[in-house]
Amino acid sequence: MSLLDEYQNKEALYHMSTYNRYPIVFVKGFGTRLWDIDDNEYLDFVSGLGVCSVGHCHPKVVDAVRKSVGQLMHVSNLFYTIPQIELAEKLIEITFGDKAFFCNSGAEANEGAIKLARKYNGMRFKNNKYEVITAYRSFHGRTFKTLAATGQPDKKKPFEPLPPGFKHVHLNFSHELEEAISENTGAIMLEPIQGEGGVYECEFDYLRKVREICDEYNLLLILDEVQTGLGRTGKMFAYKHYGIEPDIITLAKGLAGGLPIGCFIAKDEVASSFEYGDHATTFGGGVVPCSAANAVIQAIEEQELVENCAIMGSCLREALDELKNKLPIKEIRGKGLMIGVEIEEPVAPKVVKSCLENGLVINNIGNNIIRFLPPLCVTEDEIAEALSVFEKVLNQC
């Protein structure tokens, strides 16, 4: 029995079967590369679903984690810690916001943002404006509340009834959004680019109009930047593409280089509605993940990875546009290094599997969409390498 077979058998015996895993055991990563248990090398164009944005095991992040683990691994949020305060200060410096709250995941960040909106509106409108409008195809998490917010019925159906208080509208139709507003609506929650939904962007004029609608109807605008934040779209935050500011933003995936962390950030007027005891977490904002996150932001700034993302994103897009002329590609969507390629035939799972067999890690969304999420440090040569594999595989499928 091979080591792979051994681990597959153990996983089947001991782990709940919620993941349809590929037959690979990864044991090492550095930069844009991964190695499996048999020492096969892969070019990673998924980054752990947008998590390892500065590359696998970035030396600055590794050093920060080692130092933190050797000094202090955990202390309750009943006490101050320096990495948490420094991270909050930095995030406020680079965003629109005034106050941050740290948790452990994107779902928790979105849950906290919804909870904050409920408290804020409850104080202003005596709990009448509890409703949140989100978009079809959106994905906001897998807790009951964030699942209710998610606009994908197939993910929700097995767990109904879900908590009330959410409406869904089609993305990029501002009239439909405005018509959905009721006396109970308190917030609109959108992803600037829907990641898990298929890499669909908010149009420029649409998101600007949403900001106007929120101002007109006294609604909060919550932007879920769990996947788009921290440089992924070619700007530090996706909302900066639109020339607007939200009232609350949520972050997670790329924030700590692979360690679990989430965050929601709000303007003072909204943030001040949370009072002592309103919200808490045991592990959120821990010393180790905050140390990692501080190192990630330093790496992004020092290596100019946001700028590299914009340049390499254009390079990737141009190369894909060329492939579109000779391959069965229907549409290319996204910004920066968050790109979705919709193919004409329902062979995306087969394409992903064949790319893996040829040393390239990519991701499919359903049967027709391929997603590219390479680390922000990716090079032009690596893009050429990846697309050479992708072209060969797609021609064969």
Secondary structure as UniProt FT lines:
FT   HELIX           3..14
FT   STRAND          26..31
FT   STRAND          33..36
FT   TURN            37..38
FT   STRAND          41..44
FT   HELIX           47..50
FT   TURN            53..54
FT   HELIX           59..71
FT   TURN            77..78
FT   HELIX           82..94
FT   STRAND          99..103
FT   HELIX           106..125
FT   TURN            126..127
FT   STRAND          131..135
FT   TURN            136..137
FT   HELIX           144..149
FT   HELIX           153..156
FT   HELIX           157..159
FT   STRAND          166..169
FT   TURN            171..172
FT   HELIX           174..180
FT   TURN            183..184
FT   STRAND          185..190
FT   STRAND          193..194
FT   TURN            195..198
FT   STRAND          200..201
FT   HELIX           204..217
FT   STRAND          220..224
FT   TURN            226..233
FT   HELIX           238..241
FT   TURN            242..243
FT   STRAND          248..251
FT   TURN            253..254
FT   TURN            257..258
FT   STRAND          262..266
FT   HELIX           268..271
FT   TURN            272..273
FT   TURN            276..277
FT   TURN            284..285
FT   HELIX           287..302
FT   TURN            303..304
FT   HELIX           305..324
FT   TURN            325..326
FT   STRAND          329..335
FT   TURN            336..337
FT   STRAND          338..343
FT   HELIX           348..357
FT   TURN            358..359
FT   STRAND          360..361
FT   STRAND          363..365
FT   TURN            366..368
FT   STRAND          369..372
FT   TURN            376..377
FT   HELIX           380..396
//
